[in-house]
Amino acid sequence: MRVPTAGQGRAGQAAQRPADNQTMVSSRVVGVLASVVTVAIWTGFIVIGRASAALTLLPFDLGLIRIAGAALVAVPWALWLTRRQGPAHASRSLAGLSPLPLRQTLITGAVGGLVYAGLCYAGFFFAPAAHASVLLPGSQPLWAALLAIVLLGEALTRQRAMGLALILAGVALVGGTSLLAAFGGGEVWKGDAFFLVAGACWAGYGVLTRRFALDPVHSTIAITVVGLLSYVPLFVALTASGLLSTHLLLAPWTEIALQLFYQGICVVIVAGITFVTMVRAFGPVRAAMITSLVPGLSALGAALLLGEPLGASLLAGLALVTLGILLGVWPLRTQAAGAALGVAPGPAAK
């Protein structure tokens, strides 16, 4: 076997480095595109959610439609994957409907699907959609940072901590007025608590996809299938027994069709895939920081489309969140220097 000389070794490394850099740039471009799609769909989800509060369907009706719409795409896709992989493929579970092993399917499906959706729609019984638009995406960066420290062993750098502080301050400015009104009495605080825990669930889902190194399509199909096999039977049983109210039979078909398309296909399938793509490109903490743009953008969209008030606090909050994201996502100087020297980043740079 021929042993390469030192010059040949350096030449080989130099030839390999551009390819590695090209792969890194390509992954970052895909991550940026996925970020744009995710933030756009989540912003539309909040605006449509605010508008839906005045329509016919109840919160848990929307949960059922969300899962049904997603299942229209996920189940045929899962069956196609099953057929392509063949009967001997060992990683499938739930009668071949999930392309992931059973343990990963149940964990991600519960955290990112059933529990997350249940908490969200329970929160809508007590608090308005405006609170959800602030607390759900706004709390995720903090939850993601804490969970990444515990589950992934990541270190919270000073630069990222400063970014998180700016994001939280911006989110407080965007929704502070409406959230402070919750302390005036009533049960709005219960809905806010549901939204905060739901935000923790979705942040946990992002960390789990990173820990399990899940494929975006496979993880999205898995959480949809878990929701289909758990939420739907539970909804049918509760409504049939009279324990849960429903307006499904009262809603016009146009309202149901809109929610099937946007809540199910766009939010669950498309944004589900692009969110996991973001996590793979940037990591769970940075991905959650990027999605913290949603509260400000959704409030801006609600002001333009729904006539909600547009104040200086909204614009200032958007500026702070944007600055915090840039500070949290921008590479550290030490990382850039290490990359130039071919040095792999340490745990703190994940």
C-alpha positions as CSV (number, residue, x, y, z in Angstrom):
1,M,0.0,0.0,0.0
2,R,1.4,3.4,-1.0
3,V,1.8,5.9,1.9
4,P,1.1,9.5,0.8
5,T,3.9,12.0,1.4
6,A,3.5,15.0,3.6
7,G,3.0,17.2,0.5
8,Q,0.4,14.8,-0.9
9,G,-1.4,14.7,2.4
10,R,-1.6,18.5,2.6
11,A,-2.8,18.6,-1.0
12,G,-5.5,16.0,-0.2
13,Q,-6.7,18.0,2.7
14,A,-6.7,21.2,0.7
15,A,-8.8,19.4,-2.0
16,Q,-11.2,18.1,0.6
17,R,-11.6,21.4,2.4
18,P,-13.5,23.2,-0.4
19,A,-15.9,20.3,-0.7
20,D,-16.5,20.4,3.0
21,N,-17.0,24.2,2.9
22,Q,-19.4,23.7,-0.1
23,T,-21.4,21.2,1.9
24,M,-21.6,23.5,4.9
25,V,-22.7,26.5,2.7
26,S,-25.3,24.3,1.0
27,S,-26.6,23.1,4.4
28,R,-26.8,26.7,5.6
29,V,-28.7,27.8,2.5
30,V,-31.2,25.0,3.0
31,G,-31.5,26.0,6.6
32,V,-32.2,29.6,5.8
33,L,-34.9,28.7,3.2
34,A,-36.5,26.3,5.8
35,S,-36.4,29.1,8.3
36,V,-38.2,31.5,6.0
37,V,-40.9,29.0,5.2
38,T,-41.4,28.0,8.9
39,V,-41.6,31.6,10.2
40,A,-44.0,32.5,7.3
41,I,-46.4,29.5,8.0
42,W,-46.3,29.9,11.7
43,T,-47.1,33.6,11.4
44,G,-50.0,32.8,9.1
45,F,-51.1,30.2,11.6
46,I,-51.3,32.8,14.4
47,V,-53.2,35.3,12.2
48,I,-55.6,32.7,11.0
49,G,-56.0,31.5,14.6
50,R,-57.0,35.0,15.7
51,A,-59.5,35.3,12.9
52,S,-60.8,31.8,13.6
53,A,-61.8,32.8,17.2
54,A,-64.8,34.6,15.7
55,L,-65.9,31.7,13.5
56,T,-67.8,28.5,14.2
57,L,-65.3,25.8,15.1
58,L,-64.2,25.2,18.7
59,P,-60.5,24.8,19.8
60,F,-60.6,21.0,20.0
61,D,-62.4,20.9,16.7
62,L,-59.4,22.6,15.2
63,G,-57.2,20.0,16.8
64,L,-59.1,17.2,15.1
65,I,-59.1,19.0,11.7
66,R,-55.3,19.7,12.1
67,I,-54.6,16.0,12.6
68,A,-57.0,14.9,9.9
69,G,-55.6,17.3,7.3
70,A,-52.1,16.2,8.1
71,A,-53.1,12.5,8.0
72,L,-54.4,13.0,4.4
73,V,-50.8,13.5,3.4
74,A,-48.8,11.6,6.0
75,V,-50.6,8.2,5.8
76,P,-50.3,7.7,2.0
77,W,-46.7,8.9,2.3
78,A,-46.0,6.4,5.1
79,L,-47.5,3.6,3.1
80,W,-45.4,4.5,0.1
81,L,-42.3,4.5,2.3
82,T,-43.3,1.1,3.7
83,R,-43.7,-0.4,0.2
84,R,-40.4,1.1,-1.0
85,Q,-38.5,-0.2,2.0
86,G,-40.0,-3.7,1.8
87,P,-41.4,-6.0,4.5
88,A,-38.1,-6.7,6.2
89,H,-37.3,-3.1,7.2
90,A,-36.8,-3.3,11.0
91,S,-37.2,0.4,11.9
92,R,-40.9,0.8,11.1
93,S,-43.5,0.7,13.8
94,L,-47.3,1.0,14.3
95,A,-48.2,-1.4,11.5
96,G,-45.8,0.3,9.2
97,L,-47.4,3.7,9.4
98,S,-44.4,5.2,11.2
99,P,-41.0,5.0,9.5
100,L,-39.3,5.4,12.9
101,P,-38.7,2.7,15.6
102,L,-41.5,2.4,18.2
103,R,-39.7,4.2,21.0
104,Q,-38.7,7.2,19.0
105,T,-42.2,7.3,17.4
106,L,-44.0,7.3,20.8
107,I,-41.6,9.9,22.4
108,T,-41.6,12.4,19.6
109,G,-45.2,11.8,18.8
110,A,-46.3,12.4,22.4
111,V,-44.1,15.5,23.0
112,G,-44.4,17.1,19.6
113,G,-47.8,15.9,18.6
114,L,-50.4,14.7,21.1
115,V,-49.3,16.6,24.3
116,Y,-48.3,19.7,22.4
117,A,-51.6,20.0,20.5
118,G,-53.7,19.1,23.6
119,L,-52.0,21.9,25.7
120,C,-52.4,24.4,22.9
121,Y,-56.1,23.9,22.3
122,A,-56.8,23.6,26.1
123,G,-55.1,27.0,26.4
124,F,-57.5,28.5,23.9
125,F,-60.4,27.8,26.3
126,F,-59.0,30.3,28.8
127,A,-56.8,32.8,26.9
128,P,-57.1,34.6,23.6
129,A,-55.1,33.7,20.5
130,A,-53.0,36.9,21.0
131,H,-51.5,35.3,24.2
132,A,-50.7,32.1,22.3
133,S,-48.9,34.2,19.5
134,V,-46.6,35.6,22.2
135,L,-46.1,32.7,24.6
136,L,-45.8,29.7,22.3
137,P,-43.0,30.8,20.0
138,G,-41.7,33.5,22.4
139,S,-40.9,31.0,25.2
140,Q,-39.3,28.4,23.0
141,P,-35.7,29.8,22.8
142,L,-35.4,29.7,26.6
143,W,-36.9,26.2,26.9
144,A,-34.7,25.0,24.0
145,A,-31.6,26.4,25.6
146,L,-32.3,24.8,29.0
147,L,-33.2,21.4,27.4
148,A,-30.2,21.5,25.1
149,I,-28.0,21.9,28.2
150,V,-29.6,18.9,29.9
151,L,-30.2,16.5,27.0
152,L,-27.4,17.5,24.6
153,G,-24.7,18.8,26.9
154,E,-24.5,22.1,25.1
155,A,-23.0,25.1,26.9
156,L,-24.7,28.4,27.0
157,T,-22.2,30.9,25.8
158,R,-22.3,34.6,26.9
159,Q,-23.1,35.7,23.3
160,R,-26.1,33.4,23.1
161,A,-27.3,34.3,26.6
162,M,-27.3,38.0,25.6
163,G,-29.3,37.0,22.4
164,L,-31.8,35.2,24.5
165,A,-32.2,38.1,26.9
166,L,-32.8,40.5,24.0
167,I,-35.4,38.1,22.5
168,L,-37.3,37.7,25.8
169,A,-37.3,41.5,26.2
170,G,-38.6,41.9,22.7
171,V,-41.3,39.3,23.2
172,A,-42.3,41.1,26.5
173,L,-42.7,44.3,24.6
174,V,-44.8,42.7,21.8
175,G,-47.3,41.0,24.2
176,G,-46.7,42.7,27.5
177,T,-49.8,44.8,27.6
178,S,-52.2,41.9,26.8
179,L,-50.4,39.6,29.2
180,L,-50.5,42.1,32.0
181,A,-54.2,42.3,31.6
182,A,-54.4,38.6,32.7
183,F,-53.5,39.7,36.2
184,G,-56.8,41.6,36.5
185,G,-58.7,38.5,37.4
186,G,-60.4,35.6,35.6
187,E,-58.9,32.4,34.3
188,V,-56.7,33.8,31.5
189,W,-53.6,32.9,33.5
190,K,-54.6,29.2,33.1
191,G,-54.5,29.5,29.3
192,D,-51.1,31.3,29.5
193,A,-49.8,28.4,31.7
194,F,-50.9,25.9,29.1
195,F,-49.2,27.9,26.3
196,L,-45.9,28.1,28.2
197,V,-45.9,24.3,28.8
198,A,-46.8,23.7,25.2
199,G,-43.9,25.9,24.2
200,A,-41.6,23.7,26.3
201,C,-43.0,20.6,24.6
202,W,-42.3,21.9,21.1
203,A,-38.8,23.0,22.2
204,G,-38.3,19.5,23.6
205,Y,-39.4,18.0,20.3
206,G,-36.7,20.1,18.5
207,V,-34.1,18.9,20.9
208,L,-35.2,15.3,20.5
209,T,-35.0,15.4,16.7
210,R,-31.4,16.6,17.1
211,R,-30.6,13.9,19.7
212,F,-32.1,11.1,17.6
213,A,-30.7,12.6,14.4
214,L,-34.2,12.2,12.8
215,D,-35.1,12.7,9.2
216,P,-37.5,15.7,8.8
217,V,-40.0,13.7,6.8
218,H,-39.9,10.6,9.0
219,S,-40.3,12.6,12.2
220,T,-43.3,14.6,10.8
221,I,-45.0,11.4,9.7
222,A,-44.4,9.9,13.1
223,I,-46.0,12.7,15.1
224,T,-49.0,12.8,12.7
225,V,-49.6,9.0,13.0
226,V,-49.4,9.2,16.8
227,G,-51.9,12.0,16.8
228,L,-54.2,10.1,14.4
229,L,-54.2,7.0,16.6
230,S,-54.6,8.8,19.9
231,Y,-56.3,12.2,19.6
232,V,-59.0,11.1,17.1
233,P,-60.4,8.2,19.1
234,L,-60.3,10.3,22.3
235,F,-62.1,13.1,20.6
236,V,-64.8,10.8,19.3
237,A,-65.3,9.2,22.7
238,L,-65.5,12.5,24.6
239,T,-67.9,14.1,22.1
240,A,-70.1,11.0,21.9
241,S,-70.4,10.9,25.6
242,G,-71.2,14.6,25.9
243,L,-68.1,15.5,27.9
244,L,-66.7,17.6,25.1
245,S,-68.6,20.1,22.9
246,T,-68.1,20.2,19.2
247,H,-69.3,22.5,16.4
248,L,-68.1,20.3,13.5
249,L,-71.7,19.7,12.2
250,L,-72.5,23.5,12.4
251,A,-69.4,24.8,10.6
252,P,-69.6,25.6,6.8
253,W,-67.6,23.3,4.6
254,T,-65.5,26.3,3.4
255,E,-64.3,26.9,7.0
256,I,-63.4,23.2,7.5
257,A,-61.6,23.0,4.1
258,L,-59.5,26.1,4.9
259,Q,-58.5,24.7,8.3
260,L,-57.8,21.2,6.8
261,F,-55.4,22.8,4.3
262,Y,-53.7,25.4,6.4
263,Q,-53.7,23.8,9.9
264,G,-53.1,20.2,8.7
265,I,-51.1,20.3,5.5
266,C,-49.3,23.6,5.8
267,V,-48.6,23.9,9.6
268,V,-48.1,20.2,10.4
269,I,-46.6,18.7,7.2
270,V,-44.8,21.6,5.5
271,A,-43.7,23.6,8.5
272,G,-43.1,20.4,10.4
273,I,-40.6,19.3,7.8
274,T,-39.0,22.7,7.5
275,F,-38.7,23.1,11.3
276,V,-36.7,19.9,11.7
277,T,-34.6,20.9,8.7
278,M,-33.8,24.1,10.6
279,V,-32.9,22.1,13.6
280,R,-30.5,20.0,11.6
281,A,-28.9,23.1,10.0
282,F,-28.6,25.4,13.0
283,G,-29.3,23.3,16.1
284,P,-32.4,23.4,18.4
285,V,-31.5,26.6,20.2
286,R,-30.7,28.7,17.2
287,A,-33.8,27.3,15.4
288,A,-36.0,28.3,18.3
289,M,-34.4,31.8,18.4
290,I,-35.3,32.3,14.7
291,T,-38.9,31.3,15.3
292,S,-39.1,34.0,18.0
293,L,-39.8,36.4,15.1
294,V,-43.3,34.9,14.9
295,P,-44.9,37.0,17.8
296,G,-43.9,40.3,16.3
297,L,-44.6,39.4,12.7
298,S,-48.0,37.9,13.6
299,A,-48.9,41.0,15.6
300,L,-47.9,43.1,12.6
301,G,-50.0,40.9,10.3
302,A,-53.0,41.1,12.6
303,A,-52.6,44.9,12.6
304,L,-52.6,45.0,8.8
305,L,-55.1,42.3,8.1
306,L,-57.4,42.3,11.1
307,G,-57.3,45.9,12.2
308,E,-55.6,45.3,15.5
309,P,-53.7,48.3,17.0
310,L,-50.2,48.9,15.9
311,G,-48.0,50.6,18.6
312,A,-44.5,51.7,19.2
313,S,-44.0,48.7,21.6
314,L,-44.6,46.3,18.7
315,L,-42.0,47.9,16.5
316,A,-39.5,48.1,19.3
317,G,-40.1,44.5,20.3
318,L,-39.5,43.4,16.7
319,A,-36.2,45.3,16.7
320,L,-35.1,43.7,19.9
321,V,-36.1,40.2,18.8
322,T,-34.3,40.6,15.5
323,L,-31.1,41.9,17.2
324,G,-31.3,39.0,19.7
325,I,-31.6,36.4,16.8
326,L,-28.6,37.9,15.0
327,L,-26.6,37.9,18.2
328,G,-27.5,34.3,18.9
329,V,-27.2,32.9,15.4
330,W,-24.1,34.8,14.3
331,P,-21.0,32.6,14.7
332,L,-18.5,33.4,17.5
333,R,-15.2,34.8,16.4
334,T,-13.4,31.8,18.0
335,Q,-15.6,29.4,16.0
336,A,-14.8,31.3,12.7
337,A,-11.0,31.2,13.6
338,G,-11.2,27.6,14.4
339,A,-13.0,26.8,11.1
340,A,-10.3,28.7,9.2
341,L,-7.6,26.6,10.8
342,G,-9.6,23.3,10.3
343,V,-10.2,22.9,14.0
344,A,-13.5,21.2,15.0
345,P,-15.8,23.3,17.3
346,G,-16.2,22.2,20.9
347,P,-19.4,21.4,22.8
348,A,-20.0,25.1,23.4
349,A,-20.3,25.8,19.7
350,K,-23.1,23.3,19.0
